Amino acid sequence: MDEKKWMWAAVAGALTMGLLSIGCQSGGVGDPCTPEDEYRTEFPGYDDKEVNVESRSFQCETRLCLVNHFRGRVSCPYGNTNGAGDCWVPGSSHQTGDLVMANTVKAQIAARKTANAVYCSCRCDGPDANAKYCKCPSGFQCAKLLDDVAALGSRELAGSYCIKDGTAYDTTQSSSQTCNSVTKDCGNEDGL
């Protein structure tokens, strides 16, 4: 084999190996995301007793934005209850007029604020033996979040997802400490 053919074969081999390594990677897990629901003015926010999966998120390299037992809206940490504040559609403000029209948007729970409960993730295990699953990166664990409810057509989303270490939902976790609009306090501000 002459030198040019050998060089092209080496380049083709390197490209093939690079493309194969892309497969089902967990790159982007943990990146921040704002679910599409929040771009609707009538959306009142999420409930901390639920798990929501946006499986076609263009914000996430993994294409999956996970909302794991989160209350309120990512874009409105202090909520708008009791007239204490206004919530705006992401990317807008009082100057652009995209005020959230929902009657009540609850404040985020300090222990389950955005950084701990809403971010890009991937499905790391599930009921489908033929599906491709990701491997959780360092600092994340694979946790079962959604049951297989075939009657509702959720088989493709059922299973486990990568969640940040130490952020598993605890049903006894107090929801009494919420982000406070008056003091602008939400526990550790790094989590907003």
Backbone as ProteinMPNN parsed JSONL, in Angstrom:
{"seq_chain_A": "MDEKKWMWAAVAGALTMGLLSIGCQSGGVGDPCTPEDEYRTEFPGYDDKEVNVESRSFQCETRLCLVNHFRGRVSCPYGNTNGAGDCWVPGSSHQTGDLVMANTVKAQIAARKTANAVYCSCRCDGPDANAKYCKCPSGFQCAKLLDDVAALGSRELAGSYCIKDGTAYDTTQSSSQTCNSVTKDCGNEDGL", "coords_chain_A": {"N_chain_A": [[0.854, -1.171, 0.0], [0.598, 2.139, -0.951], [1.94, 5.246, 0.361], [0.02, 7.407, 0.416], [-2.471, 6.065, 0.256], [-2.35, 4.612, 2.618], [-2.325, 6.69, 4.497], [-4.89, 7.849, 4.035], [-6.466, 5.688, 4.783], [-5.857, 5.526, 7.49], [-6.87, 7.987, 8.378], [-9.617, 7.632, 7.765], [-10.156, 5.481, 9.469], [-9.731, 6.671, 11.986], [-11.764, 8.613, 11.963], [-14.027, 6.938, 11.842], [-13.825, 5.584, 14.32], [-14.117, 7.778, 16.006], [-16.753, 8.613, 15.416], [-18.176, 6.334, 16.207], [-17.728, 6.433, 18.93], [-19.371, 8.451, 19.725], [-22.05, 7.53, 19.881], [-24.065, 6.606, 22.485], [-23.547, 8.681, 24.433], [-23.014, 10.5, 27.506], [-22.624, 13.191, 27.439], [-23.19, 16.552, 28.254], [-24.992, 16.08, 30.27], [-26.453, 17.402, 33.112], [-26.266, 20.008, 32.308], [-27.811, 23.233, 32.313], [-31.342, 23.738, 31.689], [-34.359, 25.06, 30.328], [-37.588, 24.13, 30.493], [-39.87, 23.714, 27.726], [-42.556, 24.216, 28.372], [-42.525, 26.486, 29.939], [-42.527, 28.645, 28.266], [-45.051, 29.274, 27.722], [-47.6, 31.499, 28.515], [-49.763, 30.863, 30.148], [-48.986, 28.74, 31.719], [-48.773, 27.402, 34.922], [-46.691, 26.313, 36.382], [-44.587, 23.642, 37.717], [-45.239, 20.654, 39.688], [-44.032, 19.497, 42.754], [-44.395, 16.829, 43.328], [-44.234, 15.347, 41.107], [-42.62, 13.927, 38.159], [-41.255, 15.148, 35.238], [-40.506, 14.781, 31.808], [-38.924, 16.195, 29.167], [-38.572, 15.145, 26.128], [-37.535, 15.956, 23.696], [-35.787, 18.102, 23.709], [-34.263, 20.951, 22.502], [-32.399, 22.418, 23.759], [-30.692, 20.804, 25.094], [-27.827, 18.79, 24.791], [-28.154, 16.105, 25.104], [-30.747, 15.879, 24.375], [-32.769, 15.736, 26.222], [-34.608, 17.148, 28.719], [-34.868, 17.139, 32.087], [-37.268, 17.302, 34.648], [-37.31, 17.0, 37.809], [-39.162, 16.3, 40.414], [-39.821, 19.021, 41.085], [-40.889, 22.265, 42.022], [-42.864, 24.926, 40.81], [-41.666, 27.442, 38.548], [-38.795, 27.448, 36.474], [-37.979, 29.888, 35.535], [-38.98, 31.672, 37.393], [-38.176, 31.922, 40.358], [-39.182, 32.871, 42.829], [-41.893, 32.867, 42.638], [-45.344, 34.024, 42.274], [-47.268, 34.336, 44.202], [-49.756, 35.747, 46.349], [-49.498, 38.291, 45.32], [-46.835, 38.938, 45.485], [-44.85, 39.136, 43.61], [-43.865, 39.253, 40.134], [-44.061, 36.997, 37.392], [-42.27, 36.193, 34.507], [-42.239, 35.225, 31.068], [-39.568, 33.167, 29.955], [-36.738, 34.975, 28.828], [-38.002, 37.342, 28.5], [-39.32, 40.431, 29.89], [-40.656, 42.965, 32.089], [-40.576, 45.029, 30.283], [-41.033, 43.899, 27.763], [-43.462, 42.686, 27.963], [-44.365, 39.972, 28.293], [-45.842, 38.687, 30.45], [-46.495, 36.16, 32.847], [-49.551, 34.651, 32.87], [-50.833, 32.906, 34.526], [-52.802, 32.188, 37.383], [-51.615, 31.594, 39.897], [-48.267, 31.123, 40.627], [-46.242, 29.012, 42.234], [-43.636, 29.468, 44.669], [-40.262, 28.266, 44.371], [-39.066, 25.334, 46.057], [-36.655, 25.486, 48.524], [-34.809, 23.35, 48.946], [-35.103, 21.929, 46.604], [-34.512, 23.437, 44.373], [-33.926, 24.938, 41.109], [-31.207, 24.207, 40.158], [-30.842, 21.768, 41.402], [-32.859, 20.144, 40.5], [-33.775, 20.517, 37.849], [-32.502, 19.941, 34.792], [-30.398, 18.998, 32.007], [-30.474, 15.602, 31.071], [-30.182, 11.996, 30.783], [-31.525, 8.81, 29.773], [-30.742, 6.119, 31.7], [-31.373, 3.504, 32.272], [-33.949, 1.027, 31.826], [-37.143, -0.549, 30.954], [-36.985, -1.671, 28.404], [-35.196, -3.97, 26.751], [-33.862, -3.705, 24.354], [-33.281, -1.07, 23.983], [-31.093, 1.821, 23.807], [-29.02, 2.886, 26.337], [-27.644, 5.436, 28.43], [-24.517, 6.083, 30.138], [-24.108, 7.274, 33.335], [-22.376, 10.266, 34.096], [-19.53, 11.183, 36.173], [-20.399, 12.275, 39.429], [-23.053, 11.967, 39.183], [-25.917, 9.822, 39.529], [-27.675, 6.826, 38.633], [-31.066, 6.749, 38.7], [-34.254, 5.354, 39.336], [-37.079, 6.801, 37.98], [-39.461, 6.95, 36.483], [-42.27, 4.915, 36.061], [-43.249, 2.116, 33.997], [-45.895, 2.649, 32.124], [-47.687, 1.31, 30.071], [-50.246, 1.598, 28.958], [-50.561, 4.303, 28.782], [-48.794, 4.991, 26.901], [-46.128, 5.445, 27.607], [-43.848, 3.915, 27.548], [-41.417, 4.323, 26.185], [-40.278, 6.326, 27.676], [-40.157, 5.399, 30.231], [-38.36, 4.339, 33.141], [-35.005, 4.744, 34.369], [-33.043, 7.648, 35.174], [-30.226, 9.861, 34.844], [-29.345, 11.52, 37.715], [-28.279, 14.248, 39.775], [-25.82, 13.511, 42.227], [-26.89, 13.022, 45.556], [-29.343, 14.297, 45.304], [-31.694, 12.884, 45.266], [-35.208, 12.446, 45.444], [-36.948, 12.97, 48.416], [-39.672, 12.001, 50.145], [-40.259, 12.969, 52.628], [-39.063, 15.339, 52.753], [-38.946, 18.684, 53.629], [-41.242, 21.061, 52.495], [-41.614, 23.491, 53.396], [-39.687, 25.492, 53.531], [-39.306, 27.879, 51.329], [-38.331, 29.699, 48.391], [-37.87, 33.066, 49.032], [-39.508, 35.957, 48.158], [-39.417, 38.49, 49.266], [-37.082, 38.776, 50.843], [-35.367, 37.916, 48.974], [-34.196, 35.436, 49.175], [-33.15, 32.15, 48.758], [-32.16, 29.906, 50.043], [-29.033, 28.503, 49.477], [-27.726, 30.581, 47.199], [-26.391, 29.743, 44.916], [-27.807, 27.752, 43.794], [-29.842, 28.719, 42.207]], "CA_chain_A": [[0.0, 0.0, 0.0], [1.437, 3.324, -1.005], [1.841, 6.134, 1.522], [-1.227, 8.172, 0.383], [-3.583, 5.179, 0.608], [-2.212, 4.289, 4.032], [-2.721, 7.876, 5.247], [-6.344, 7.972, 3.951], [-7.036, 4.597, 5.578], [-5.702, 5.914, 8.892], [-7.833, 9.067, 8.628], [-10.947, 7.024, 7.765], [-10.263, 4.694, 10.702], [-9.872, 7.589, 13.119], [-13.109, 9.189, 11.89], [-14.979, 5.897, 12.209], [-13.74, 5.395, 15.775], [-14.679, 8.975, 16.629], [-18.204, 8.576, 15.28], [-18.698, 5.259, 17.043], [-17.658, 6.799, 20.341], [-20.454, 9.389, 20.022], [-23.143, 6.638, 20.258], [-24.977, 6.985, 23.554], [-22.726, 9.334, 25.434], [-23.735, 11.287, 28.498], [-22.179, 14.572, 27.359], [-24.255, 17.526, 28.45], [-25.785, 15.771, 31.459], [-26.251, 18.404, 34.155], [-26.366, 21.352, 31.749], [-29.112, 23.836, 32.631], [-32.346, 23.814, 30.626], [-35.659, 25.62, 30.691], [-38.577, 23.356, 29.74], [-40.699, 24.457, 26.776], [-43.795, 24.638, 29.042], [-42.357, 27.806, 30.543], [-42.698, 29.69, 27.258], [-46.497, 29.519, 27.638], [-47.977, 32.445, 29.579], [-50.767, 30.295, 31.045], [-48.422, 27.618, 32.475], [-48.604, 27.819, 36.314], [-45.493, 25.73, 36.995], [-44.573, 22.206, 37.99], [-45.593, 20.182, 41.023], [-42.887, 18.748, 43.281], [-44.719, 15.411, 43.489], [-44.197, 14.749, 39.774], [-41.42, 13.936, 37.324], [-41.584, 15.469, 33.848], [-39.392, 14.574, 30.894], [-39.057, 16.787, 27.837], [-37.686, 14.227, 25.412], [-37.027, 16.516, 22.437], [-35.284, 19.424, 24.073], [-33.179, 21.443, 21.657], [-31.428, 23.068, 24.627], [-29.814, 19.788, 25.678], [-27.047, 17.911, 23.912], [-28.761, 14.789, 25.275], [-32.118, 16.055, 23.883], [-33.702, 15.412, 27.291], [-34.629, 18.067, 29.863], [-35.518, 16.452, 33.198], [-37.852, 18.118, 35.715], [-37.374, 15.95, 38.81], [-39.768, 16.715, 41.684], [-39.538, 20.454, 41.15], [-42.102, 23.068, 42.13], [-42.812, 26.272, 40.278], [-41.094, 27.668, 37.217], [-37.357, 27.745, 36.462], [-37.84, 31.315, 35.246], [-39.601, 32.51, 38.428], [-37.882, 31.205, 41.596], [-39.927, 33.363, 43.991], [-43.322, 32.733, 42.392], [-46.118, 35.257, 42.267], [-48.391, 34.2, 45.123], [-50.081, 36.897, 47.193], [-49.062, 39.536, 44.689], [-45.476, 39.238, 45.954], [-43.908, 39.316, 42.51], [-44.356, 38.902, 38.806], [-43.302, 35.995, 36.661], [-42.186, 36.525, 33.091], [-41.824, 34.159, 30.165], [-38.113, 33.251, 29.791], [-36.24, 35.852, 27.78], [-38.76, 38.588, 28.439], [-39.382, 41.174, 31.157], [-41.765, 43.913, 32.105], [-40.505, 45.89, 29.1], [-41.543, 43.228, 26.568], [-44.865, 42.385, 28.193], [-44.731, 38.563, 28.329], [-46.138, 38.35, 31.842], [-47.175, 34.887, 33.032], [-50.938, 34.95, 33.198], [-51.369, 31.917, 35.46], [-53.246, 32.819, 38.63], [-50.625, 31.43, 40.951], [-47.043, 30.364, 40.395], [-45.669, 28.798, 43.564], [-42.191, 29.649, 44.821], [-39.481, 27.034, 44.396], [-38.668, 24.807, 47.363], [-35.217, 25.751, 48.649], [-34.03, 22.112, 48.813], [-35.313, 21.344, 45.282], [-34.506, 24.53, 43.398], [-33.579, 24.614, 39.731], [-29.927, 23.508, 39.956], [-30.92, 20.424, 41.963], [-33.988, 19.363, 40.019], [-34.107, 20.728, 36.437], [-31.279, 19.996, 33.998], [-30.293, 18.0, 30.943], [-30.169, 14.272, 31.589], [-30.364, 10.929, 29.803], [-32.101, 7.597, 30.366], [-29.631, 5.204, 31.977], [-31.882, 2.139, 32.418], [-35.377, 0.979, 31.566], [-37.722, -1.872, 30.728], [-36.751, -2.149, 27.044], [-33.867, -4.589, 26.642], [-33.246, -3.33, 23.085], [-33.013, 0.376, 23.95], [-29.738, 2.265, 24.139], [-29.016, 3.662, 27.575], [-26.389, 6.155, 28.657], [-23.8, 5.851, 31.385], [-24.091, 8.546, 34.058], [-21.019, 10.77, 34.352], [-19.123, 11.385, 37.57], [-21.224, 13.256, 40.126], [-24.448, 11.627, 38.923], [-26.29, 8.436, 39.777], [-28.799, 6.35, 37.847], [-32.178, 6.576, 39.636], [-35.546, 5.066, 38.709], [-37.983, 7.934, 38.169], [-40.749, 6.775, 35.808], [-42.741, 3.551, 35.865], [-43.735, 1.766, 32.677], [-47.354, 2.666, 32.056], [-47.88, 1.05, 28.641], [-51.554, 2.096, 28.534], [-50.433, 5.737, 28.525], [-47.796, 5.176, 25.851], [-44.911, 6.02, 28.185], [-42.787, 2.898, 27.601], [-40.151, 4.866, 25.711], [-39.73, 7.234, 28.688], [-40.094, 4.712, 31.517], [-37.061, 3.857, 33.587], [-34.104, 5.495, 35.237], [-32.364, 8.798, 34.584], [-29.085, 10.373, 35.594], [-29.64, 12.658, 38.579], [-27.112, 14.681, 40.545], [-25.622, 12.831, 43.502], [-27.424, 13.709, 46.728], [-30.577, 15.044, 45.024], [-32.845, 11.989, 45.164], [-36.391, 13.014, 46.097], [-37.313, 12.398, 49.7], [-41.053, 12.424, 50.398], [-40.351, 13.662, 53.921], [-38.355, 16.603, 52.606], [-39.823, 19.799, 53.958], [-41.517, 22.047, 51.459], [-41.958, 24.741, 54.077], [-38.713, 26.529, 53.224], [-39.396, 28.219, 49.919], [-37.605, 30.896, 47.99], [-38.601, 34.206, 49.573], [-39.432, 37.107, 47.258], [-39.16, 39.726, 50.012], [-35.671, 38.814, 51.214], [-34.614, 37.382, 47.825], [-33.428, 34.333, 49.721], [-33.566, 30.823, 48.309], [-31.119, 29.026, 50.544], [-27.757, 28.787, 48.82], [-28.042, 31.243, 45.947], [-25.776, 29.055, 43.78], [-28.758, 26.806, 43.23], [-30.913, 29.334, 41.408]], "C_chain_A": [[0.897, 1.229, 0.0], [1.097, 4.255, 0.158], [0.526, 6.906, 1.556], [-2.42, 7.295, 0.786], [-3.546, 4.839, 2.091], [-2.693, 5.465, 4.884], [-4.248, 8.032, 5.222], [-7.028, 6.871, 4.757], [-6.96, 4.929, 7.061], [-6.698, 7.004, 9.273], [-9.244, 8.498, 8.714], [-11.165, 6.203, 9.033], [-10.467, 5.575, 11.921], [-11.263, 8.221, 13.137], [-14.168, 8.179, 12.318], [-14.982, 5.677, 13.712], [-14.344, 6.583, 16.511], [-16.192, 8.984, 16.569], [-18.821, 7.481, 16.126], [-18.692, 5.636, 18.514], [-18.747, 7.789, 20.721], [-21.667, 8.626, 20.528], [-24.091, 7.164, 21.296], [-24.166, 7.574, 24.698], [-23.583, 10.144, 26.393], [-23.242, 12.726, 28.514], [-23.353, 15.517, 27.494], [-25.133, 17.238, 29.647], [-25.43, 16.783, 32.54], [-26.29, 19.834, 33.638], [-27.733, 21.934, 32.093], [-30.044, 23.816, 31.419], [-33.61, 24.45, 31.193], [-36.692, 24.885, 29.849], [-39.464, 24.252, 28.862], [-42.014, 24.942, 27.39], [-43.703, 26.076, 29.541], [-42.463, 28.954, 29.544], [-44.178, 29.969, 26.989], [-46.912, 30.412, 28.802], [-48.976, 31.857, 30.562], [-50.236, 29.14, 31.905], [-48.136, 28.042, 33.92], [-47.351, 27.264, 37.002], [-45.675, 24.252, 37.276], [-44.943, 21.917, 39.436], [-44.456, 19.293, 41.522], [-43.183, 17.263, 43.523], [-44.608, 14.653, 42.175], [-42.799, 14.793, 39.157], [-41.887, 14.202, 35.903], [-40.326, 15.315, 33.005], [-39.733, 15.233, 29.562], [-38.059, 16.055, 26.956], [-37.168, 14.75, 24.078], [-36.517, 17.929, 22.663], [-34.114, 19.82, 23.178], [-32.12, 22.17, 22.484], [-30.366, 22.085, 25.124], [-29.101, 18.971, 24.604], [-27.625, 16.5, 23.951], [-30.185, 14.736, 24.73], [-33.165, 15.755, 24.953], [-33.55, 16.397, 28.452], [-35.471, 17.413, 30.95], [-36.011, 17.461, 34.23], [-38.195, 17.125, 36.824], [-37.875, 16.481, 40.155], [-39.433, 18.18, 41.989], [-40.855, 21.208, 41.233], [-41.875, 24.464, 41.568], [-42.301, 26.319, 38.855], [-39.617, 27.984, 37.368], [-37.155, 29.251, 36.362], [-38.415, 32.234, 36.317], [-39.398, 31.869, 39.804], [-38.731, 31.628, 42.794], [-41.436, 33.27, 43.818], [-44.021, 34.078, 42.336], [-47.328, 35.181, 43.188], [-48.55, 35.459, 45.961], [-49.59, 38.217, 46.615], [-47.636, 39.926, 45.04], [-44.484, 39.465, 44.825], [-44.525, 38.928, 41.196], [-43.446, 37.846, 38.202], [-43.395, 36.336, 35.18], [-41.776, 35.298, 32.297], [-40.312, 34.289, 29.979], [-37.711, 34.126, 28.599], [-37.008, 37.151, 27.647], [-38.752, 39.261, 29.814], [-40.545, 42.138, 31.09], [-41.731, 44.868, 30.909], [-41.125, 45.233, 27.871], [-42.969, 42.735, 26.745], [-45.28, 40.933, 28.195], [-44.905, 38.083, 29.762], [-46.862, 37.012, 31.891], [-48.574, 35.189, 33.548], [-51.557, 33.95, 34.161], [-51.72, 32.613, 36.767], [-52.19, 32.762, 39.717], [-49.455, 30.599, 40.462], [-46.398, 30.236, 41.758], [-44.164, 29.022, 43.542], [-41.506, 28.29, 44.843], [-39.201, 26.627, 45.847], [-37.153, 24.923, 47.442], [-34.372, 24.495, 48.431], [-34.133, 21.492, 47.419], [-35.368, 22.431, 44.217], [-33.911, 24.063, 42.064], [-32.31, 23.778, 39.579], [-29.963, 22.067, 40.451], [-31.98, 19.548, 41.307], [-34.33, 19.53, 38.539], [-32.812, 20.901, 35.655], [-31.324, 18.922, 32.923], [-29.87, 16.668, 31.552], [-30.27, 13.274, 30.445], [-30.898, 9.705, 30.53], [-31.005, 6.554, 30.487], [-30.067, 3.758, 32.187], [-33.385, 2.183, 32.153], [-35.846, -0.417, 31.229], [-37.438, -2.473, 29.354], [-35.324, -2.665, 26.888], [-33.139, -4.184, 25.366], [-32.896, -1.843, 22.995], [-31.553, 0.661, 24.261], [-29.827, 3.172, 25.358], [-27.652, 4.325, 27.738], [-25.738, 5.694, 29.959], [-23.707, 7.213, 32.065], [-22.646, 8.985, 34.306], [-20.743, 10.891, 35.844], [-19.966, 12.495, 38.191], [-22.714, 13.021, 39.934], [-24.677, 10.159, 39.236], [-27.508, 8.097, 38.932], [-29.934, 6.038, 38.825], [-33.484, 6.345, 38.88], [-36.514, 6.201, 39.039], [-39.369, 7.705, 37.573], [-41.071, 5.301, 35.615], [-43.227, 3.369, 34.435], [-45.259, 1.692, 32.735], [-47.718, 2.548, 30.571], [-49.198, 1.615, 28.131], [-51.504, 3.585, 28.199], [-49.387, 6.038, 27.459], [-46.483, 5.736, 26.36], [-43.743, 5.039, 28.226], [-41.435, 3.47, 27.189], [-39.525, 5.844, 26.703], [-39.56, 6.564, 30.041], [-38.665, 4.308, 31.856], [-36.314, 4.823, 34.469], [-33.375, 6.586, 34.462], [-31.19, 9.206, 35.454], [-29.525, 11.591, 36.388], [-28.382, 13.011, 39.364], [-27.039, 13.914, 41.86], [-26.2, 13.674, 44.628], [-28.717, 14.474, 46.478], [-31.795, 14.137, 44.846], [-33.998, 12.575, 45.968], [-36.713, 12.242, 47.348], [-38.707, 12.918, 50.036], [-41.218, 13.141, 51.731], [-39.654, 15.018, 53.889], [-39.329, 17.759, 52.821], [-39.994, 20.741, 52.778], [-41.847, 23.39, 52.088], [-40.95, 25.851, 53.793], [-38.716, 26.764, 51.719], [-38.556, 29.452, 49.642], [-38.461, 32.107, 48.352], [-38.406, 35.442, 48.7], [-39.104, 38.407, 47.978], [-37.672, 39.854, 50.324], [-34.748, 38.386, 50.066], [-33.687, 36.255, 48.267], [-34.009, 33.015, 49.222], [-32.532, 29.802, 48.783], [-29.798, 29.455, 49.935], [-28.044, 29.34, 47.433], [-27.411, 30.57, 44.722], [-26.762, 28.136, 43.088], [-29.838, 27.43, 42.379], [-30.638, 29.256, 39.955]], "O_chain_A": [[1.814, 1.359, 0.811], [0.093, 4.07, 0.845], [-0.049, 7.057, 2.634], [-3.276, 7.724, 1.561], [-4.586, 4.784, 2.746], [-3.389, 5.266, 5.879], [-4.851, 8.313, 6.257], [-8.077, 7.112, 5.355], [-7.896, 4.646, 7.809], [-7.297, 6.961, 10.347], [-9.993, 8.839, 9.629], [-12.254, 6.232, 9.607], [-11.282, 5.263, 12.789], [-11.874, 8.352, 14.198], [-15.091, 8.513, 13.06], [-16.051, 5.591, 14.317], [-15.011, 6.408, 17.53], [-16.852, 9.322, 17.551], [-19.888, 7.68, 16.707], [-19.563, 5.201, 19.268], [-19.032, 7.963, 21.905], [-22.268, 9.036, 21.522], [-24.857, 8.087, 21.019], [-24.118, 7.017, 25.794], [-24.745, 10.433, 26.109], [-23.424, 13.421, 29.514], [-24.406, 15.29, 26.898], [-25.953, 18.08, 30.013], [-24.257, 16.996, 32.845], [-26.342, 20.777, 34.428], [-28.716, 21.196, 32.158], [-29.595, 23.87, 30.274], [-33.879, 24.375, 32.392], [-36.683, 24.999, 28.623], [-39.763, 25.392, 29.216], [-42.537, 25.976, 26.974], [-44.701, 26.796, 29.56], [-42.485, 30.118, 29.944], [-44.519, 30.792, 26.14], [-46.605, 30.108, 29.955], [-49.038, 32.305, 31.706], [-50.972, 28.616, 32.741], [-47.336, 28.953, 34.135], [-46.998, 27.709, 38.094], [-46.756, 23.69, 37.101], [-44.959, 22.806, 40.287], [-43.973, 18.431, 40.788], [-42.277, 16.517, 43.893], [-44.859, 13.449, 42.13], [-41.934, 15.569, 39.562], [-42.814, 13.551, 35.419], [-39.227, 15.67, 33.43], [-40.713, 14.87, 28.912], [-36.856, 16.304, 27.022], [-36.427, 14.044, 23.393], [-36.799, 18.836, 21.88], [-33.106, 19.117, 23.105], [-31.054, 22.503, 21.966], [-29.275, 22.489, 25.526], [-29.713, 18.524, 23.634], [-27.591, 15.783, 22.951], [-30.767, 13.657, 24.633], [-34.332, 15.541, 24.626], [-32.497, 16.468, 29.085], [-36.659, 17.162, 30.749], [-35.275, 18.36, 34.637], [-39.245, 16.484, 36.785], [-37.106, 17.042, 40.936], [-38.842, 18.505, 43.019], [-41.831, 20.831, 40.585], [-40.848, 25.096, 41.812], [-42.471, 25.385, 38.071], [-39.225, 28.705, 38.285], [-36.279, 29.819, 37.015], [-38.35, 33.455, 36.173], [-40.347, 31.325, 40.367], [-38.975, 30.817, 43.688], [-42.183, 33.562, 44.752], [-43.383, 35.13, 42.347], [-48.312, 35.89, 42.975], [-47.572, 36.151, 46.244], [-49.301, 39.154, 47.359], [-47.257, 41.09, 44.915], [-43.377, 39.946, 45.07], [-45.601, 38.333, 41.16], [-42.243, 37.804, 38.458], [-44.451, 36.714, 34.673], [-41.053, 34.436, 32.797], [-39.81, 35.407, 29.855], [-38.277, 34.021, 27.511], [-36.703, 37.972, 26.781], [-38.231, 38.706, 30.78], [-41.326, 42.121, 30.139], [-42.756, 45.454, 30.561], [-41.687, 45.924, 27.021], [-43.624, 42.397, 25.759], [-46.478, 40.663, 28.103], [-44.199, 37.185, 30.222], [-47.744, 36.752, 31.072], [-48.747, 35.896, 34.541], [-52.703, 34.13, 34.576], [-51.014, 33.523, 37.203], [-51.906, 33.763, 40.376], [-49.638, 29.497, 39.943], [-46.043, 31.241, 42.375], [-43.503, 28.794, 42.529], [-42.085, 27.294, 45.274], [-39.113, 27.472, 46.738], [-36.447, 24.503, 46.525], [-33.321, 24.568, 47.794], [-33.334, 20.619, 47.079], [-36.163, 22.361, 43.28], [-33.455, 22.927, 41.935], [-32.342, 22.735, 38.927], [-29.196, 21.231, 39.974], [-32.003, 18.338, 41.529], [-35.118, 18.743, 38.015], [-32.104, 21.893, 35.832], [-32.188, 18.045, 32.939], [-29.015, 16.618, 32.436], [-30.424, 13.656, 29.285], [-30.746, 9.573, 31.745], [-30.408, 6.153, 29.488], [-29.218, 2.871, 32.272], [-34.013, 3.238, 32.244], [-35.057, -1.362, 31.217], [-37.634, -3.673, 29.16], [-34.367, -1.891, 26.894], [-31.916, -4.306, 25.297], [-32.276, -1.413, 22.022], [-30.865, -0.142, 24.891], [-30.622, 4.111, 25.39], [-26.64, 3.829, 27.242], [-26.354, 4.998, 30.767], [-23.282, 8.192, 31.451], [-21.799, 8.174, 34.68], [-21.641, 10.717, 36.667], [-20.216, 13.524, 37.563], [-23.542, 13.772, 40.451], [-23.747, 9.353, 39.21], [-28.281, 8.98, 38.561], [-29.79, 5.166, 39.682], [-33.786, 7.043, 37.912], [-36.744, 6.523, 40.205], [-40.355, 8.215, 38.104], [-40.266, 4.537, 35.082], [-43.57, 4.333, 33.75], [-45.826, 0.775, 33.328], [-48.014, 3.541, 29.907], [-49.27, 2.067, 26.988], [-52.319, 4.071, 27.416], [-49.123, 7.199, 27.149], [-45.787, 6.434, 25.623], [-42.74, 5.314, 28.885], [-40.413, 3.132, 27.788], [-38.343, 6.16, 26.577], [-38.884, 7.107, 30.914], [-37.869, 3.981, 30.976], [-36.901, 5.609, 35.212], [-33.127, 6.463, 33.263], [-31.164, 8.929, 36.653], [-30.014, 12.57, 35.825], [-27.522, 12.159, 39.586], [-28.053, 13.694, 42.523], [-26.025, 14.892, 44.655], [-29.156, 15.228, 47.346], [-32.82, 14.579, 44.328], [-33.791, 13.135, 47.045], [-36.749, 11.012, 47.345], [-38.906, 14.123, 50.192], [-42.206, 13.844, 51.941], [-39.657, 15.752, 54.877], [-40.414, 17.782, 52.241], [-39.023, 21.16, 52.147], [-42.301, 24.312, 51.411], [-41.31, 27.028, 53.809], [-38.2, 25.959, 50.944], [-38.129, 30.153, 50.559], [-39.644, 32.16, 48.013], [-37.285, 35.917, 48.521], [-38.568, 39.332, 47.368], [-37.072, 40.906, 50.101], [-33.525, 38.477, 50.166], [-32.555, 36.135, 47.799], [-35.221, 32.803, 49.265], [-32.09, 28.946, 48.017], [-29.487, 30.645, 49.888], [-28.561, 28.62, 46.579], [-27.857, 30.806, 43.599], [-26.575, 27.78, 41.925], [-30.692, 26.706, 41.867], [-31.44, 29.726, 39.149]]}, "name": "protein", "num_of_chains": 1, "seq": "MDEKKWMWAAVAGALTMGLLSIGCQSGGVGDPCTPEDEYRTEFPGYDDKEVNVESRSFQCETRLCLVNHFRGRVSCPYGNTNGAGDCWVPGSSHQTGDLVMANTVKAQIAARKTANAVYCSCRCDGPDANAKYCKCPSGFQCAKLLDDVAALGSRELAGSYCIKDGTAYDTTQSSSQTCNSVTKDCGNEDGL"}
